[in-house]
């Protein structure tokens, strides 16, 4: 009898024809992204939560403009909360060059008072010529700039990947479908119903040619999506499956960490069966809800022996994990999904999952270095003895988060 397939590979979409390279921060991502767009021959598909034109972000916008100006079909989708309306000067330049752009779910006069507006486009994807994919947690945002806090003393800590292989077609198709659905809605609102019907039909027919890339050995990988239709829980299930089969080590770096009960139990059980579990989490205050609502879940994890490190030099924005990098079943993921209710229950997200030793070891080394040189390990006694005011704020934020989920009809 043949050997049973490895349990972590049961997720649909895995294949062995990929090349995947890890990119840390905008400093590594943006040059690769710009080079790819400057070499584009036919097509650039781009989605991002935040598109900020300050500093290095402007260079990405310039690359989009250059691509469109030489006749490359260029589609840009930004989120209505993360980005909103583009600055008029840049909107005019993009339009003049031929960049077609859409704003996903603009807020309207009532803003976020309407719960259905909480469903956001949070994934960060770019497909060039249907043959290469960029995916991760990095927005179009300068590493040393924050829209709310200004200039940062140290770069934001985040990751993305460059990839080729069959997962590119999956990314391209889902981006094309979203584009034409948005176009159909736009046409319907303008009462152009024939155009709207044509757009919906085009979504199901959209495909892009793949070109082989021979750089480096092939890897086993998949693109794992989360949406509010067919893929409601795929990313969380991928995490739980990998954690449940971990034998030696789990390292997770996540910006906004408020896992649900099943994911928390999986981490606790892993720690109790002897797996070393380390979490690298946000150490700097950024947003009230995300900062304080995360703290109440730390207690049970610390009690089980989970090590928690808080990243302090700058904002941690990573959404990555690596499991058993030095074992015979390495697993790693890089993507846009936080382990919190907004990402796991409401937003459109995209993660690349890689089962490759060299890739896993590379990511592990970067995370361990960050924990050793930039992370403050949380002491269980200090956590238990934190000031009353902080504990009250933590509980208030946690309660508000649960109330918000109840309003949307979700349980977590």
Secondary structure, 3 states (H helix, E strand, C coil): CCCCCCHHHHCCCCEEEEEEEEEEHHHHHHHHHHHHHHCCCCEEEEEECCECCCCHHHHHHHHHHHHHHCCCEEEEEEECCCCCCCCHHHHHHHHHHCCEEEEECCCCCCHHHCHHHHCCECCEEEEECCCEEEEECCCECCCCEECCCEECCCCCECEEEEEECCHHHHHHHHHHHHHHHHHHHHHHHCCCHHHHHHHHHHHHHCCCCCCCCCCCCCEEEEEEEECCCCCCCHHHHHHHHHHHCCCCEEEEEECCCCCCHHHHHHHHHHHHCCCEEEEEEECCCCCHHHHHHHHCCHHHHHHCCCEEEEECCCCECCEEEEECCCCCCCEEEEECCCCCHHHHHHCEEEEEEEECHHHHHHHHHHHHHHHHHHEEECCHHHHHCCCHHHHHHHHHHHHHHHHHHHHHCCCC
